[in-house]
Amino acid sequence: MQQETPPFTRHLRIHQDRGHTVLEFSGEIDIAAATEIAPALDRATGRPGVRIVIDLRAVEFFDCSGLRLLYRARSRVLEQGGRLHLVCTHPLTLRVFRVTGLSRLLPPQPSLDAALGQPEAASGRPSAT
């Protein structure tokens, strides 16, 4: 079976790391970038049991279009019984996540290693408490 070549766009790079599909967003994530990223994001998040890490460390600007991408990815991954982790270190983006409540649903990690080391309970599933 031939493996599909991962898509590379100006705002997205996809690669595999330790059994996870890592989606690295970069640059300015606005409505134009979201339109470019969405099809690849949907392909990556549409498989049963998928394990995804979205890495935002190279993002310089992040607006509500980016938030919609993350909420959509989370919803699709959870519907498929998968796991989703988020990496983010940018102070303004982290603030947006806190204000919108996204940081409670997808706790941002400071590095790819930290995200890959997270247990399943931290994958964006609502806690039982």
Salt bridges, closest charged atoms under 4 A:
GLU4 OE2 - ARG43 NE 3.66
ASP17 OD1 - ARG18 NE 2.85
GLU24 OE1 - ARG13 NH1 3.14
GLU24 OE2 - HIS15 NE2 2.78
ASP42 OD1 - ARG72 NE 2.80
ASP42 OD1 - ARG76 NE 3.49
ASP55 OD2 - ARG57 NH2 2.56
ASP113 OD1 - ARG18 NH2 2.59
